[in-house]
Amino acid sequence: MSPRRTRILWLARDLGADGAAQALADRARHADTARFEIEVAYLLPGRDPLVPALERAGLRVHHLAGAPGSPRTPGTTGATGRTDPRWPWHLRRLLAERRYGLLHTHTPVPAAAARLLALGRNAPRLVHSEQSPWGPRRLVTSWADALTYRRNDAVIAGSRAVGRTVPAGRRAGDRVTVVLQAPDLADAGPAARAAARAGLGLPADALVIGTVSGRTPGEDQATLLAAYAGLRRTGPDTRLVLIGGGPSEPRLRALAAGLGLTDVVFAGSRPDVPALLPALDVFVLGSPQQGPPAALLAAMTCGLPSVATRAGATPEVLDDGAQGLLVPPGDPAALGGALAGLLADAALRARLGAAARERAAGFGAAAAQRAVEAVYRRVLRP
């Protein structure tokens, strides 16, 4: 006899096309639909381009700004982008009407509210995902976590570095399961490489170094610019591409000009980052990250060799000399030396890139979903 399907709700702040929501959409395609019936609820209107992808994967999607199950068109609700303050009430109705066996939360504040709402004899089991290090939080979040966090039946961390930051007194059963996930990417062959280079205005025969940055003020692109300036004085014909915007871009442009770097490509914030990665020969992750290094995992999935800092969660996914090279943070000479060695050795780049692609396959969405579902089965066990 087939096991009875358990209805599960994934609760997220939004379904925008960024790393966290995209990871859900990637995993949805690999869900065990014979065992689990997964639905998604989110709060923020207008941040929902991934709704169609989730629905194509067979997931029912609820926007917490109306009656559960009410029809809606992605991208059209709430032009202001403000969360409906009544969303906890809508969530409570949804939990009562859909009778979920498990609630998997992905954002701190909605998670705390959900733990307070998911009460009673028929309340769902609770799983929470932490993608960022546990650190100083807003007062309301800290109080909510203090009151509710131990109600979690399990906690899933995006890296061991993140898992270690969860205070022992807050851990569900003192257990944290680590699930690393690499993105599902499209073709990275010659045609994709040519298209990406054309889109960025890069010469077909240049050696291209690139990085992807977010909007975090602490990201250390200044070290990369200093390392690249040294390469341009002594090395081959190279180009540097900085993908991603943020408040530090004007300062970085001024720094590049001060270093005499007139050929750095500032690509700005782009929705098509996966399509741009094939343009690169070497990827750089120069900022220590406790959370899962999504950009590094994306580069590895594309088969790119990387130079990354030996800090945070990075050594969890990249072994020095195996899939790339690790250097100390904030050291332009070490970073420049590692880049020079890779740029001068095509065979080494090919070997490290192939190993990176193979390693990233072990962190793919299918493997991540299997690991998450193993947690589900454990907490649902009678």
N, C-alpha and C positions, 0 to 999 in steps of 0.2 A: 504494500500500500504506500502511495506517495505521501510524503510529509505534508501537513497542512501549511499553506503559505502564511508567513507572518507579514503583516502590513507595517511598513517602516516609513517614518517621516524624516527627511533631511530638512533642517531649518537653517537658512542662511540669511545674511543681511541683504544681499542683492545677488543678481545673476548677471553681472556685467562680465565682459569678455576679458577678465584678468586671470591671474594664476589660480586663485582659490576656487572661483566658480568654474573655470575651465577644467580644473581637476575633477570636479563633480561630474561635469558633462562627459569627460573622457571615461570615468569609471562607470557611468551609467550604462554604457554600451556593453559592459562586461558583467553586469549583475546576474546573479543566479535567479532567474525569474521563476524557476520551479520551486524555489524555497522562500523567496522574498518578493513582496509587492511593494516597490519603493515609490514614494511620492515626495514632492519638494514644495516647501513653502518659503516665501521671502518677503522682506519688508519694504524695500526702497523702490518706489515707482520710477519708471524711466530708465532703470539700470537692469535691463532684462533681455539683452540680445541673445542669451543662450537658451531662452525658453523653447524655441523651435527644436533645437538640438536635443534637449531633454525629452520633449514630447515625441520626437522621432525614435528615441530609444525606448519608448513605451512608458515613460513616467508621467503621472498626472501632476500638474503644477498649480499651486494655489498662491495668489497674491493676497497678502493679509491687509486688504483695504476694502473688503466687501464680504458678502456672504460666502462661506466656503463653497467652492465649485462654481461660482458665478463666472460666466464667460468673459473673456477679456482679450485684447489684442496687444502683443508684446510691443513695448516702446511707446505706447500712447497714453498710459495713465499717469496722472500726477505730473503736469508739466513743471511744477516747482521742484520736483525731486525730493520732496519732504515725506518722511514716513508718516503714515496715518497714525495719530496718537491712540487710536482705538485698537491698534493691532493686537495687544494682549487679549482683548475681548474676542476678536476674530479668531485668534489662535485657540482660545479656550473652547469656542464653538467647534472649531475644526477637530480638536482632540476628542471632544464628546461625540461628534457625529461620525468620525471615521474610525474610531476605536483602534488606534495604533498599538501594536505590541512593543514597539521600540521607537524612541525619539533620539535622533542623532543631531546634535547642535554643533554649529561651526563658528559662532561669533559670541564674544563674552556676554554682552548685555542681553541680547535675545535669549542666550542660553540660561542666564540666571532667572529671567522671567519665566522661561519654560519650566524650569525646575520647580518653581513655586506653583505653577498652574497644573503640572502633571502629578496630582495628588489623588489619593483614594484607592480603594481596593482594586480597581481595574486600571490603575495608572500604568503607562508604558515604562519599560526599562529605559535607562538614560545612558547615552554614550556622548562624550564631548571630545571634539578635536581641537588641539592647540597647535597653531602654525607659527606663532611668534613666542619669543621668550617671555616667561613670566617675570614681570618687573614692576616698576611703579605704575599704578593705574589710577584713573580718575576715582575720586572718593566714592561715588555712587557704585562704580564697578567693584571696588575693593570690598565695600560693605556687602554687596550682593553675593560676591564670591564667598566671603566669610560665612554667610548664612546658608548658602546652598550647595557649594562645590562638592561636598562629600556625599551629596545625594547621587552623584554620578555612579553608575555601576561599572564604568570603565572610562579611561582617558586614552586617547590616541594622540601621539605627538608626531609632528612632521619631521623630526630629527631627534637623535639622541641628545644633542646639545639643548634643544628645546625641552625635552623630557626631564633633563637634569635640573631645570630651573623651576619646575613645579614643586612647591614646598611639600615635604613628606606628609605634613599634617593635613594637606588638602587632597591627597591622592585617593582615588577610589580604590579601597582595598589595598592601598600602597602599591598599586600596579599601574605602570604606564607602558602601553604598547607603541612601539615606533613603526611608522609606515612611511617610507620615502616613496615619492611618486614622480616619475619623469613624464613630461607631456607627450601626447601622441602628435607626431609631426608628419607633414607631407613629404613628398619626394625631395631628396637633397642631391640629385644627380647633376650632370653637366648642364642640362637645360635650366634647372632651377638656379644653378650658380650663375649662368649667363644673365638670366632675367634679374636676379638680385643685384648683380653688379651694374647692369644698365640702369636699374631703378635708383641706385645710389650714386651714379655718375662716376664709377670706378673703372680704371683701365683693366682690360681683360687679363693682362700679364703681370700686374702688380702683386706683390705679396701683401696681404691685407690682415691687419690685426683689428679686432673689434671687441666691444663690450656692450652690455645692456645694463643700464642703470634705471632706478626707479626715481622716487622723489624723496629719498631719505637724506637729510642734510649731512649725515656722517659718512656717506659714500666717498671713497678716496680715489677720485679720478685724477687728482693732482699728481699723485705718484706715477700713474700711468703716463700722463703727459710728459713728466720729467724723464721717464725711461724712454719714451718714444723720441724725445729730442736727442738723447744720446745715440739712439739707433740711426737717426737721420744724418748724424754727423759722420758715422763710421760704417754704416751697414748698407744693405742693398736697397733697391727702389721699393719702398714700402709705403703703405697708407694706413691711417688710423681712422676707425669709424666709432663714434660714440652714439649709441642708440638710446633714446630716452630723454625726457625733459626734466624739468624741476627747477627749483629756485636757485640752484647753484650754477646753472648754465651760463649766465652772463659773466660770472667770475671765472669760469673755466675758459670761456672764449678770450677773456682778457689775459689769462695766464698763457694760453696757447700763443697769442700774439706776442707776448713778452718773451717767449722762448723762440720766436722766429718761426713758428709752425703755421704755415699758410695753407697747408693741404689737409688739415684735419676735417673730417666730415662730421658735422653735428647734425645727426639725422632727426633729432627731436623725438617727441612722443609719437609712436607709431602703433596702429592696431595690427600691423602685419609683421610683427617681429619674427615669427617662425619662418616666414618667406624670405626674410633678409639674411638669416644666419648662413645659408649656403654661400653667400658672397665672401665669407671669411676664410682665411687659412689657419689662423690661430685665434682662439677665444681667450679673453682675460677676465678673471674675476678678482678684482683688487681690493674688495671690501670684506672684512670679517662679517660673516652672517651666522647667527645662531639658528635662524629658521632654515627651512629647506631651501637650498640654493637653486631656485627654479630655473634661472637663466643658464647656470652651469649645466644642469641636467638637460635642458633643451639643446645646448651646444653639443653635449656628448651624444645625444640621440641623433644629431645630424652627422656624427662622425668627425667632430672637430677635436684636435688636440688642444689642451688648455694649459694656461699658466694661472695659478690661483694662490691665494694666501693660505698659509698653514694656520688656520684659525677657525673657530666656530664649527659649523656643521660640514664645512668643505671636505676635511679628511675622511668623512664618513662615506663619501661617494667617489673620491678620486685618490688613488694611491700614487705617491710620488714615484715617477719613473715608469709607471705602468699605463695609465690613461692620460697622463699629463705631468706637469711639474709643479711642485709646491715651493713657495718662497715666503720669507717673513713679511708681515704686513708693514707698509710704510717704508719700504727699502727700494728706491729707484734703481740702485746699482744691481741688486739681486734680480729684480724684475727684468731689467734691461738685458742682463746676462742670459737669463733663461729664454727670453724672446729671441735674442740673437742666435742662440744655439738651435732653436727650433726652425727659425727662418733659413738658416744655412744648411739644413739637413732635411731634404724632402722625404727620404726613406724613414727617418725618425718620425716626422709628422704623420706619415701614412700608418706606421705601426701603432703609434699612440692613438690616432683617430679611430682605427679599427677596434682597438681594445676599448676605447671609450664608448663606441656604439654598442659593443657586446655587453659592457657593464651596465649601460643605461637600460638595456632591454630587461634586465632583472628588476628594474624599478618601474617598469611600464604600468600603464593603467590596469591591465588585466591582473598582474601580480598584486598591485595595490588593492584592487577590489577583493581579491581572494583573501588578503590579509585582514581587511576590514570585516569581511563576512565571517572570518574565523572568530573575531571579537564578538560579533553579533551572536553567533552560535553559543559562545561561552556564556554570555550574560543571559541568554534566553533559556539556558539549560534549566530544567525544573530542579 
